[in-house]
Amino acid sequence: MNAIEVRGVSKTYRIPHERHTTLAERVLSAFRPVPVEVLEAVRDVSLVIPAGSFVGIIGANGSGKSTLLKMIAGLLVPDEGRVTVNGTIAPLLELGLGFHNELTVRENVELYGAVLGYPREELKRRTDEAVAFAELERFRDAKLKSLSSGMHVRLAFATALRADADILLLDEVLAVGDARFQRKCIEVFTGLKEARKTIVLVSHDLGSVQRFCDRVFWLDKGRLAMSGESIEVVQTYLAMMTSPPDPVQIEDEAESEHRHGDRRVRFVSARLEIEDGQPLAQVMAGSRVVLRLEAVAHATCEEPVFGFVVWQAGLIVYSTNTVLLDVRTGALAAGDRCTIEISFTVALANGPYSMHIAAANAADGAIHDWINHALTLIVHGGRAGDGVADLDSRARCLIEPPNDSVTRAAPAR
């Protein structure tokens, strides 16, 4: 039986170039046309997801992934086509939507849980489990507005995971929280897959998509570009998307599940390059590369520490920082701009890797800026088998002839 069937679905948005906020503007706009841009977010997409399968949806930003997921969840109505869902759905899309800042942590979980269908007789137990999973037991009676944005997202994620549903829709939830919390999330996903839950995952973490998903759908500019086995689709997508990159300019965006910190230091750009300074899209296993980060201080920082974490398929492959590398950054004053260069050897097996970057206080570990999946590193040309490391193994074979001098003929063919 199929859990989800999407048949010829399309969704178009009309985006006005002018926004009228006053009564006079609204009246005048009735007498002249308002320029409108038509955006075809999803165009004639058809796909089938069998019950009990773990599938991924990948594509560049703006390719229609989240719009498609919202139509499957019933949050958006398609302009054309039909979506059929067999079973109950728990959408983990905009985490925390429906939370109220004036309610306590416990009250928010109870309210959100009731919306998600927590059974009345299990409401207290599941509430306690969600608060414990989010590691917020100390704050269970605190108002939500007193929590950081990272705590807020963790709580919403933990609450949504406790819902009884046949189908889970996950939009970039692998980027929730810090590295330790993400490891817990990966364990949960492993358990859900073993339980044969139907899961639809939208993510830019291609390593996790390749590891967990049985089948992958690739959206490109609203259309279904390719579908098939996860390895085949992910590798094709990477091959098409690996043009030489420009430095990644980092917007000073609001706190989200992807980015959190106290904002005393903020990253403004990041890129990977080879040692001569050329930006890279792919790298040969065993090569030396440089991670170049630029950050701006918004307040005085005594001794900030900068570092990065390499992930693949939800597992930490490697991490380091300037303290571990015996580099002192010195004090930063408000307005100071600094460039951090960290070189390393790509001793990794072939495949896509995700890189998180972070700036923190060296004294107490307080996070100034943490960005999940800031960069993607694509490794090729290695000769490793299973695993994530490429140890640059070398082999040779020595053959010793027998002691007697009799020459044996080679076997006839």
DRENFI-452272 format. One record per residue (C-alpha): residue in one letter; z, x, y. Coordinates in steps of 0.1 Angstrom, whole numbers, plus 5000, padded with zeros to 4 digits. Example, Ala and Ser with C-alpha at 12.3 -4.5 7.8 and 13.67 -1.06 7.14 Angstrom:
2
rec residuo:A; zz:5078; xx:5123; yy:4955 .
rec residuo:S; zz:5071; xx:5137; yy:4989 .
//
This chain:
413
rec residuo:M; zz:5000; xx:5000; yy:5000 .
rec residuo:N; zz:4993; xx:5012; yy:5035 .
rec residuo:A; zz:5022; xx:5013; yy:5060 .
rec residuo:I; zz:4999; xx:5015; yy:5091 .
rec residuo:E; zz:4963; xx:5005; yy:5096 .
rec residuo:V; zz:4945; xx:5012; yy:5129 .
rec residuo:R; zz:4910; xx:4996; yy:5132 .
rec residuo:G; zz:4887; xx:5004; yy:5161 .
rec residuo:V; zz:4916; xx:5006; yy:5187 .
rec residuo:S; zz:4908; xx:5014; yy:5224 .
rec residuo:K; zz:4931; xx:5015; yy:5254 .
rec residuo:T; zz:4919; xx:5019; yy:5290 .
rec residuo:Y; zz:4940; xx:5024; yy:5322 .
rec residuo:R; zz:4929; xx:5016; yy:5357 .
rec residuo:I; zz:4945; xx:5041; yy:5381 .
rec residuo:P; zz:4943; xx:5032; yy:5418 .
rec residuo:H; zz:4938; xx:5061; yy:5442 .
rec residuo:E; zz:4960; xx:5043; yy:5468 .
rec residuo:R; zz:4994; xx:5028; yy:5465 .
rec residuo:H; zz:5005; xx:5000; yy:5487 .
rec residuo:T; zz:5042; xx:4998; yy:5494 .
rec residuo:T; zz:5044; xx:4976; yy:5525 .
rec residuo:L; zz:5034; xx:4940; yy:5531 .
rec residuo:A; zz:5009; xx:4950; yy:5558 .
rec residuo:E; zz:4992; xx:4974; yy:5534 .
rec residuo:R; zz:4990; xx:4947; yy:5507 .
rec residuo:V; zz:4975; xx:4922; yy:5531 .
rec residuo:L; zz:4949; xx:4947; yy:5545 .
rec residuo:S; zz:4940; xx:4958; yy:5510 .
rec residuo:A; zz:4928; xx:4922; yy:5502 .
rec residuo:F; zz:4899; xx:4927; yy:5526 .
rec residuo:R; zz:4886; xx:4961; yy:5514 .
rec residuo:P; zz:4881; xx:4975; yy:5479 .
rec residuo:V; zz:4906; xx:5000; yy:5466 .
rec residuo:P; zz:4891; xx:5030; yy:5448 .
rec residuo:V; zz:4901; xx:5029; yy:5411 .
rec residuo:E; zz:4897; xx:5056; yy:5384 .
rec residuo:V; zz:4891; xx:5044; yy:5349 .
rec residuo:L; zz:4909; xx:5065; yy:5322 .
rec residuo:E; zz:4899; xx:5058; yy:5286 .
rec residuo:A; zz:4931; xx:5070; yy:5269 .
rec residuo:V; zz:4921; xx:5060; yy:5234 .
rec residuo:R; zz:4885; xx:5052; yy:5223 .
rec residuo:D; zz:4876; xx:5035; yy:5191 .
rec residuo:V; zz:4902; xx:5051; yy:5169 .
rec residuo:S; zz:4905; xx:5041; yy:5132 .
rec residuo:L; zz:4930; xx:5056; yy:5107 .
rec residuo:V; zz:4950; xx:5046; yy:5077 .
rec residuo:I; zz:4985; xx:5059; yy:5068 .
rec residuo:P; zz:4997; xx:5051; yy:5033 .
rec residuo:A; zz:5034; xx:5042; yy:5027 .
rec residuo:G; zz:5056; xx:5071; yy:5020 .
rec residuo:S; zz:5034; xx:5097; yy:5036 .
rec residuo:F; zz:5042; xx:5122; yy:5064 .
rec residuo:V; zz:5013; xx:5125; yy:5088 .
rec residuo:G; zz:5008; xx:5144; yy:5120 .
rec residuo:I; zz:4988; xx:5137; yy:5152 .
rec residuo:I; zz:4978; xx:5167; yy:5172 .
rec residuo:G; zz:4956; xx:5174; yy:5203 .
rec residuo:A; zz:4958; xx:5188; yy:5238 .
rec residuo:N; zz:4978; xx:5171; yy:5266 .
rec residuo:G; zz:4961; xx:5139; yy:5277 .
rec residuo:S; zz:4942; xx:5134; yy:5244 .
rec residuo:G; zz:4958; xx:5100; yy:5237 .
rec residuo:K; zz:4985; xx:5109; yy:5212 .
rec residuo:S; zz:5014; xx:5092; yy:5228 .
rec residuo:T; zz:4993; xx:5062; yy:5238 .
rec residuo:L; zz:4983; xx:5057; yy:5202 .
rec residuo:L; zz:5018; xx:5060; yy:5190 .
rec residuo:K; zz:5030; xx:5034; yy:5215 .
rec residuo:M; zz:5004; xx:5010; yy:5203 .
rec residuo:I; zz:5015; xx:5015; yy:5167 .
rec residuo:A; zz:5051; xx:5009; yy:5179 .
rec residuo:G; zz:5040; xx:4977; yy:5196 .
rec residuo:L; zz:5050; xx:4989; yy:5231 .
rec residuo:L; zz:5014; xx:4988; yy:5242 .
rec residuo:V; zz:4987; xx:4962; yy:5234 .
rec residuo:P; zz:4953; xx:4976; yy:5226 .
rec residuo:D; zz:4923; xx:4964; yy:5247 .
rec residuo:E; zz:4902; xx:4964; yy:5216 .
rec residuo:G; zz:4908; xx:4967; yy:5179 .
rec residuo:R; zz:4938; xx:4959; yy:5157 .
rec residuo:V; zz:4970; xx:4976; yy:5146 .
rec residuo:T; zz:4986; xx:4964; yy:5114 .
rec residuo:V; zz:5021; xx:4976; yy:5104 .
rec residuo:N; zz:5037; xx:4968; yy:5071 .
rec residuo:G; zz:5075; xx:4974; yy:5074 .
rec residuo:T; zz:5101; xx:4980; yy:5101 .
rec residuo:I; zz:5097; xx:5007; yy:5127 .
rec residuo:A; zz:5121; xx:5031; yy:5145 .
rec residuo:P; zz:5102; xx:5046; yy:5174 .
rec residuo:L; zz:5117; xx:5079; yy:5186 .
rec residuo:L; zz:5094; xx:5081; yy:5216 .
rec residuo:E; zz:5111; xx:5081; yy:5250 .
rec residuo:L; zz:5145; xx:5092; yy:5238 .
rec residuo:G; zz:5174; xx:5075; yy:5257 .
rec residuo:L; zz:5153; xx:5047; yy:5271 .
rec residuo:G; zz:5178; xx:5018; yy:5273 .
rec residuo:F; zz:5209; xx:5040; yy:5278 .
rec residuo:H; zz:5231; xx:5032; yy:5307 .
rec residuo:N; zz:5248; xx:5059; yy:5328 .
rec residuo:E; zz:5279; xx:5038; yy:5336 .
rec residuo:L; zz:5287; xx:5031; yy:5299 .
rec residuo:T; zz:5305; xx:5056; yy:5277 .
rec residuo:V; zz:5289; xx:5077; yy:5250 .
rec residuo:R; zz:5303; xx:5054; yy:5223 .
rec residuo:E; zz:5293; xx:5023; yy:5241 .
rec residuo:N; zz:5258; xx:5035; yy:5246 .
rec residuo:V; zz:5254; xx:5043; yy:5209 .
rec residuo:E; zz:5267; xx:5009; yy:5199 .
rec residuo:L; zz:5243; xx:4992; yy:5223 .
rec residuo:Y; zz:5213; xx:5013; yy:5214 .
rec residuo:G; zz:5222; xx:5010; yy:5177 .
rec residuo:A; zz:5223; xx:4972; yy:5179 .
rec residuo:V; zz:5188; xx:4972; yy:5194 .
rec residuo:L; zz:5176; xx:4995; yy:5166 .
rec residuo:G; zz:5191; xx:4971; yy:5140 .
rec residuo:Y; zz:5224; xx:4987; yy:5129 .
rec residuo:P; zz:5242; xx:4963; yy:5106 .
rec residuo:R; zz:5273; xx:4948; yy:5122 .
rec residuo:E; zz:5295; xx:4959; yy:5093 .
rec residuo:E; zz:5283; xx:4995; yy:5096 .
rec residuo:L; zz:5282; xx:4998; yy:5134 .
rec residuo:K; zz:5314; xx:5018; yy:5138 .
rec residuo:R; zz:5306; xx:5042; yy:5110 .
rec residuo:R; zz:5270; xx:5049; yy:5122 .
rec residuo:T; zz:5283; xx:5052; yy:5157 .
rec residuo:D; zz:5307; xx:5079; yy:5146 .
rec residuo:E; zz:5280; xx:5097; yy:5126 .
rec residuo:A; zz:5256; xx:5097; yy:5156 .
rec residuo:V; zz:5282; xx:5111; yy:5180 .
rec residuo:A; zz:5292; xx:5138; yy:5154 .
rec residuo:F; zz:5256; xx:5147; yy:5147 .
rec residuo:A; zz:5250; xx:5151; yy:5185 .
rec residuo:E; zz:5282; xx:5173; yy:5186 .
rec residuo:L; zz:5297; xx:5151; yy:5213 .
rec residuo:E; zz:5330; xx:5140; yy:5197 .
rec residuo:R; zz:5349; xx:5155; yy:5227 .
rec residuo:F; zz:5329; xx:5133; yy:5251 .
rec residuo:R; zz:5328; xx:5100; yy:5231 .
rec residuo:D; zz:5348; xx:5082; yy:5258 .
rec residuo:A; zz:5332; xx:5099; yy:5288 .
rec residuo:K; zz:5306; xx:5081; yy:5309 .
rec residuo:L; zz:5270; xx:5090; yy:5301 .
rec residuo:K; zz:5264; xx:5101; yy:5337 .
rec residuo:S; zz:5288; xx:5130; yy:5332 .
rec residuo:L; zz:5268; xx:5146; yy:5304 .
rec residuo:S; zz:5240; xx:5171; yy:5308 .
rec residuo:S; zz:5204; xx:5161; yy:5302 .
rec residuo:G; zz:5204; xx:5181; yy:5270 .
rec residuo:M; zz:5235; xx:5162; yy:5257 .
rec residuo:H; zz:5218; xx:5129; yy:5267 .
rec residuo:V; zz:5187; xx:5136; yy:5246 .
rec residuo:R; zz:5207; xx:5148; yy:5216 .
rec residuo:L; zz:5227; xx:5116; yy:5217 .
rec residuo:A; zz:5196; xx:5094; yy:5218 .
rec residuo:F; zz:5180; xx:5114; yy:5190 .
rec residuo:A; zz:5210; xx:5112; yy:5168 .
rec residuo:T; zz:5214; xx:5074; yy:5175 .
rec residuo:A; zz:5177; xx:5067; yy:5166 .
rec residuo:L; zz:5180; xx:5087; yy:5134 .
rec residuo:R; zz:5207; xx:5064; yy:5120 .
rec residuo:A; zz:5184; xx:5033; yy:5121 .
rec residuo:D; zz:5173; xx:5017; yy:5089 .
rec residuo:A; zz:5135; xx:5016; yy:5091 .
rec residuo:D; zz:5106; xx:5020; yy:5068 .
rec residuo:I; zz:5085; xx:5039; yy:5094 .
rec residuo:L; zz:5096; xx:5066; yy:5118 .
rec residuo:L; zz:5074; xx:5074; yy:5148 .
rec residuo:L; zz:5083; xx:5108; yy:5163 .
rec residuo:D; zz:5069; xx:5120; yy:5196 .
rec residuo:E; zz:5078; xx:5157; yy:5202 .
rec residuo:V; zz:5113; xx:5152; yy:5189 .
rec residuo:L; zz:5112; xx:5187; yy:5173 .
rec residuo:A; zz:5117; xx:5201; yy:5208 .
rec residuo:V; zz:5151; xx:5184; yy:5212 .
rec residuo:G; zz:5181; xx:5205; yy:5221 .
rec residuo:D; zz:5187; xx:5242; yy:5216 .
rec residuo:A; zz:5179; xx:5264; yy:5186 .
rec residuo:R; zz:5210; xx:5255; yy:5166 .
rec residuo:F; zz:5205; xx:5218; yy:5171 .
rec residuo:Q; zz:5169; xx:5220; yy:5161 .
rec residuo:R; zz:5178; xx:5235; yy:5128 .
rec residuo:K; zz:5199; xx:5205; yy:5121 .
rec residuo:C; zz:5170; xx:5182; yy:5130 .
rec residuo:I; zz:5147; xx:5201; yy:5106 .
rec residuo:E; zz:5172; xx:5195; yy:5078 .
rec residuo:V; zz:5171; xx:5158; yy:5086 .
rec residuo:F; zz:5133; xx:5157; yy:5085 .
rec residuo:T; zz:5133; xx:5175; yy:5051 .
rec residuo:G; zz:5156; xx:5149; yy:5037 .
rec residuo:L; zz:5135; xx:5120; yy:5051 .
rec residuo:K; zz:5104; xx:5135; yy:5036 .
rec residuo:E; zz:5121; xx:5138; yy:5002 .
rec residuo:A; zz:5132; xx:5102; yy:5005 .
rec residuo:R; zz:5095; xx:5092; yy:5009 .
rec residuo:K; zz:5099; xx:5076; yy:5043 .
rec residuo:T; zz:5067; xx:5069; yy:5062 .
rec residuo:I; zz:5067; xx:5093; yy:5092 .
rec residuo:V; zz:5042; xx:5098; yy:5120 .
rec residuo:L; zz:5048; xx:5130; yy:5140 .
rec residuo:V; zz:5032; xx:5139; yy:5173 .
rec residuo:S; zz:5039; xx:5175; yy:5181 .
rec residuo:H; zz:5025; xx:5207; yy:5198 .
rec residuo:D; zz:5045; xx:5227; yy:5172 .
rec residuo:L; zz:5016; xx:5233; yy:5149 .
rec residuo:G; zz:5037; xx:5253; yy:5125 .
rec residuo:S; zz:5059; xx:5223; yy:5119 .
rec residuo:V; zz:5030; xx:5200; yy:5116 .
rec residuo:Q; zz:5014; xx:5223; yy:5090 .
rec residuo:R; zz:5047; xx:5226; yy:5071 .
rec residuo:F; zz:5058; xx:5190; yy:5069 .
rec residuo:C; zz:5026; xx:5169; yy:5072 .
rec residuo:D; zz:5005; xx:5159; yy:5042 .
rec residuo:R; zz:4977; xx:5148; yy:5064 .
rec residuo:V; zz:4968; xx:5154; yy:5101 .
rec residuo:F; zz:4948; xx:5135; yy:5127 .
rec residuo:W; zz:4933; xx:5154; yy:5156 .
rec residuo:L; zz:4926; xx:5135; yy:5188 .
rec residuo:D; zz:4903; xx:5149; yy:5214 .
rec residuo:K; zz:4898; xx:5131; yy:5248 .
rec residuo:G; zz:4909; xx:5098; yy:5232 .
rec residuo:R; zz:4887; xx:5100; yy:5201 .
rec residuo:L; zz:4895; xx:5109; yy:5166 .
rec residuo:A; zz:4879; xx:5144; yy:5162 .
rec residuo:M; zz:4890; xx:5152; yy:5127 .
rec residuo:S; zz:4913; xx:5141; yy:5099 .
rec residuo:G; zz:4922; xx:5156; yy:5066 .
rec residuo:E; zz:4946; xx:5181; yy:5049 .
rec residuo:S; zz:4971; xx:5196; yy:5073 .
rec residuo:I; zz:4961; xx:5232; yy:5068 .
rec residuo:E; zz:4924; xx:5225; yy:5073 .
rec residuo:V; zz:4928; xx:5204; yy:5104 .
rec residuo:V; zz:4953; xx:5227; yy:5121 .
rec residuo:Q; zz:4933; xx:5258; yy:5115 .
rec residuo:T; zz:4901; xx:5241; yy:5128 .
rec residuo:Y; zz:4920; xx:5229; yy:5158 .
rec residuo:L; zz:4933; xx:5264; yy:5165 .
rec residuo:A; zz:4898; xx:5279; yy:5161 .
rec residuo:M; zz:4885; xx:5255; yy:5187 .
rec residuo:M; zz:4913; xx:5259; yy:5212 .
rec residuo:T; zz:4917; xx:5297; yy:5213 .
rec residuo:S; zz:4897; xx:5306; yy:5244 .
rec residuo:P; zz:4912; xx:5335; yy:5264 .
rec residuo:P; zz:4942; xx:5319; yy:5283 .
rec residuo:D; zz:4953; xx:5322; yy:5319 .
rec residuo:P; zz:4990; xx:5327; yy:5326 .
rec residuo:V; zz:5009; xx:5295; yy:5319 .
rec residuo:Q; zz:5021; xx:5282; yy:5352 .
rec residuo:I; zz:5054; xx:5264; yy:5347 .
rec residuo:E; zz:5060; xx:5233; yy:5368 .
rec residuo:D; zz:5095; xx:5229; yy:5382 .
rec residuo:E; zz:5099; xx:5197; yy:5364 .
rec residuo:A; zz:5129; xx:5175; yy:5358 .
rec residuo:E; zz:5152; xx:5180; yy:5329 .
rec residuo:S; zz:5138; xx:5167; yy:5296 .
rec residuo:E; zz:5140; xx:5172; yy:5259 .
rec residuo:H; zz:5117; xx:5202; yy:5263 .
rec residuo:R; zz:5136; xx:5219; yy:5291 .
rec residuo:H; zz:5172; xx:5221; yy:5302 .
rec residuo:G; zz:5196; xx:5244; yy:5322 .
rec residuo:D; zz:5217; xx:5246; yy:5353 .
rec residuo:R; zz:5186; xx:5256; yy:5374 .
rec residuo:R; zz:5202; xx:5287; yy:5389 .
rec residuo:V; zz:5172; xx:5306; yy:5376 .
rec residuo:R; zz:5139; xx:5290; yy:5368 .
rec residuo:F; zz:5108; xx:5303; yy:5351 .
rec residuo:V; zz:5076; xx:5300; yy:5370 .
rec residuo:S; zz:5050; xx:5316; yy:5346 .
rec residuo:A; zz:5048; xx:5330; yy:5312 .
rec residuo:R; zz:5020; xx:5347; yy:5291 .
rec residuo:L; zz:5013; xx:5369; yy:5262 .
rec residuo:E; zz:4991; xx:5399; yy:5267 .
rec residuo:I; zz:4980; xx:5431; yy:5249 .
rec residuo:E; zz:4995; xx:5464; yy:5261 .
rec residuo:D; zz:4966; xx:5470; yy:5286 .
rec residuo:G; zz:4974; xx:5437; yy:5304 .
rec residuo:Q; zz:4947; xx:5415; yy:5290 .
rec residuo:P; zz:4958; xx:5380; yy:5281 .
rec residuo:L; zz:4954; xx:5370; yy:5245 .
rec residuo:A; zz:4947; xx:5338; yy:5226 .
rec residuo:Q; zz:4949; xx:5353; yy:5191 .
rec residuo:V; zz:4965; xx:5385; yy:5179 .
rec residuo:M; zz:4959; xx:5407; yy:5149 .
rec residuo:A; zz:4989; xx:5411; yy:5126 .
rec residuo:G; zz:5006; xx:5444; yy:5133 .
rec residuo:S; zz:4995; xx:5447; yy:5169 .
rec residuo:R; zz:5017; xx:5454; yy:5199 .
rec residuo:V; zz:5019; xx:5426; yy:5225 .
rec residuo:V; zz:5038; xx:5420; yy:5257 .
rec residuo:L; zz:5056; xx:5388; yy:5267 .
rec residuo:R; zz:5055; xx:5387; yy:5305 .
rec residuo:L; zz:5078; xx:5362; yy:5322 .
rec residuo:E; zz:5083; xx:5355; yy:5359 .
rec residuo:A; zz:5114; xx:5338; yy:5372 .
rec residuo:V; zz:5129; xx:5328; yy:5406 .
rec residuo:A; zz:5166; xx:5327; yy:5414 .
rec residuo:H; zz:5178; xx:5295; yy:5432 .
rec residuo:A; zz:5214; xx:5307; yy:5434 .
rec residuo:T; zz:5233; xx:5340; yy:5431 .
rec residuo:C; zz:5234; xx:5352; yy:5395 .
rec residuo:E; zz:5255; xx:5382; yy:5386 .
rec residuo:E; zz:5238; xx:5394; yy:5354 .
rec residuo:P; zz:5212; xx:5370; yy:5340 .
rec residuo:V; zz:5199; xx:5377; yy:5305 .
rec residuo:F; zz:5163; xx:5368; yy:5295 .
rec residuo:G; zz:5150; xx:5363; yy:5259 .
rec residuo:F; zz:5127; xx:5345; yy:5236 .
rec residuo:V; zz:5128; xx:5328; yy:5202 .
rec residuo:V; zz:5098; xx:5327; yy:5178 .
rec residuo:W; zz:5096; xx:5296; yy:5156 .
rec residuo:Q; zz:5073; xx:5285; yy:5128 .
rec residuo:A; zz:5075; xx:5252; yy:5110 .
rec residuo:G; zz:5109; xx:5245; yy:5126 .
rec residuo:L; zz:5125; xx:5277; yy:5114 .
rec residuo:I; zz:5136; xx:5306; yy:5136 .
rec residuo:V; zz:5115; xx:5337; yy:5127 .
rec residuo:Y; zz:5129; xx:5361; yy:5153 .
rec residuo:S; zz:5148; xx:5362; yy:5186 .
rec residuo:T; zz:5159; xx:5388; yy:5210 .
rec residuo:N; zz:5170; xx:5392; yy:5246 .
rec residuo:T; zz:5175; xx:5419; yy:5273 .
rec residuo:V; zz:5211; xx:5424; yy:5264 .
rec residuo:L; zz:5203; xx:5432; yy:5227 .
rec residuo:L; zz:5175; xx:5455; yy:5240 .
rec residuo:D; zz:5200; xx:5474; yy:5263 .
rec residuo:V; zz:5183; xx:5463; yy:5295 .
rec residuo:R; zz:5204; xx:5454; yy:5325 .
rec residuo:T; zz:5188; xx:5430; yy:5349 .
rec residuo:G; zz:5213; xx:5434; yy:5377 .
rec residuo:A; zz:5224; xx:5407; yy:5402 .
rec residuo:L; zz:5199; xx:5383; yy:5416 .
rec residuo:A; zz:5203; xx:5366; yy:5450 .
rec residuo:A; zz:5189; xx:5332; yy:5459 .
rec residuo:G; zz:5151; xx:5336; yy:5465 .
rec residuo:D; zz:5147; xx:5368; yy:5444 .
rec residuo:R; zz:5117; xx:5368; yy:5421 .
rec residuo:C; zz:5117; xx:5390; yy:5390 .
rec residuo:T; zz:5092; xx:5399; yy:5363 .
rec residuo:I; zz:5104; xx:5405; yy:5327 .
rec residuo:E; zz:5083; xx:5424; yy:5302 .
rec residuo:I; zz:5093; xx:5424; yy:5265 .
rec residuo:S; zz:5070; xx:5442; yy:5241 .
rec residuo:F; zz:5071; xx:5437; yy:5203 .
rec residuo:T; zz:5051; xx:5443; yy:5172 .
rec residuo:V; zz:5035; xx:5412; yy:5156 .
rec residuo:A; zz:5048; xx:5418; yy:5121 .
rec residuo:L; zz:5040; xx:5383; yy:5111 .
rec residuo:A; zz:5019; xx:5365; yy:5085 .
rec residuo:N; zz:4988; xx:5346; yy:5096 .
rec residuo:G; zz:4993; xx:5312; yy:5113 .
rec residuo:P; zz:5006; xx:5295; yy:5145 .
rec residuo:Y; zz:5040; xx:5304; yy:5160 .
rec residuo:S; zz:5058; xx:5287; yy:5188 .
rec residuo:M; zz:5078; xx:5306; yy:5214 .
rec residuo:H; zz:5108; xx:5293; yy:5233 .
rec residuo:I; zz:5119; xx:5313; yy:5264 .
rec residuo:A; zz:5154; xx:5313; yy:5280 .
rec residuo:A; zz:5175; xx:5326; yy:5309 .
rec residuo:A; zz:5213; xx:5326; yy:5306 .
rec residuo:N; zz:5244; xx:5340; yy:5321 .
rec residuo:A; zz:5254; xx:5372; yy:5303 .
rec residuo:A; zz:5291; xx:5366; yy:5308 .
rec residuo:D; zz:5296; xx:5331; yy:5294 .
rec residuo:G; zz:5263; xx:5322; yy:5279 .
rec residuo:A; zz:5256; xx:5293; yy:5303 .
rec residuo:I; zz:5219; xx:5284; yy:5301 .
rec residuo:H; zz:5201; xx:5287; yy:5334 .
rec residuo:D; zz:5167; xx:5277; yy:5321 .
rec residuo:W; zz:5155; xx:5270; yy:5285 .
rec residuo:I; zz:5120; xx:5259; yy:5277 .
rec residuo:N; zz:5109; xx:5248; yy:5242 .
rec residuo:H; zz:5074; xx:5256; yy:5230 .
rec residuo:A; zz:5065; xx:5275; yy:5262 .
rec residuo:L; zz:5038; xx:5295; yy:5244 .
rec residuo:T; zz:5019; xx:5295; yy:5212 .
rec residuo:L; zz:5011; xx:5328; yy:5193 .
rec residuo:I; zz:4983; xx:5326; yy:5167 .
rec residuo:V; zz:4983; xx:5355; yy:5142 .
rec residuo:H; zz:4953; xx:5364; yy:5121 .
rec residuo:G; zz:4940; xx:5393; yy:5100 .
rec residuo:G; zz:4972; xx:5399; yy:5081 .
rec residuo:R; zz:4973; xx:5404; yy:5043 .
rec residuo:A; zz:5007; xx:5388; yy:5036 .
rec residuo:G; zz:5010; xx:5361; yy:5010 .
rec residuo:D; zz:5040; xx:5337; yy:5011 .
rec residuo:G; zz:5066; xx:5339; yy:5039 .
rec residuo:V; zz:5064; xx:5346; yy:5076 .
rec residuo:A; zz:5067; xx:5384; yy:5077 .
rec residuo:D; zz:5039; xx:5410; yy:5073 .
rec residuo:L; zz:5055; xx:5442; yy:5062 .
rec residuo:D; zz:5022; xx:5461; yy:5063 .
rec residuo:S; zz:5024; xx:5470; yy:5026 .
rec residuo:R; zz:5001; xx:5497; yy:5012 .
rec residuo:A; zz:4992; xx:5502; yy:4976 .
rec residuo:R; zz:4976; xx:5528; yy:4954 .
rec residuo:C; zz:4968; xx:5531; yy:4917 .
rec residuo:L; zz:4970; xx:5563; yy:4897 .
rec residuo:I; zz:4954; xx:5565; yy:4863 .
rec residuo:E; zz:4963; xx:5594; yy:4839 .
rec residuo:P; zz:4938; xx:5602; yy:4812 .
rec residuo:P; zz:4950; xx:5605; yy:4776 .
rec residuo:N; zz:4961; xx:5639; yy:4764 .
rec residuo:D; zz:4932; xx:5642; yy:4739 .
rec residuo:S; zz:4899; xx:5652; yy:4752 .
rec residuo:V; zz:4879; xx:5627; yy:4732 .
rec residuo:T; zz:4856; xx:5607; yy:4754 .
rec residuo:R; zz:4855; xx:5570; yy:4746 .
rec residuo:A; zz:4824; xx:5550; yy:4754 .
rec residuo:A; zz:4828; xx:5520; yy:4777 .
rec residuo:P; zz:4826; xx:5487; yy:4759 .
rec residuo:A; zz:4792; xx:5472; yy:4756 .
rec residuo:R; zz:4784; xx:5443; yy:4779 .
//
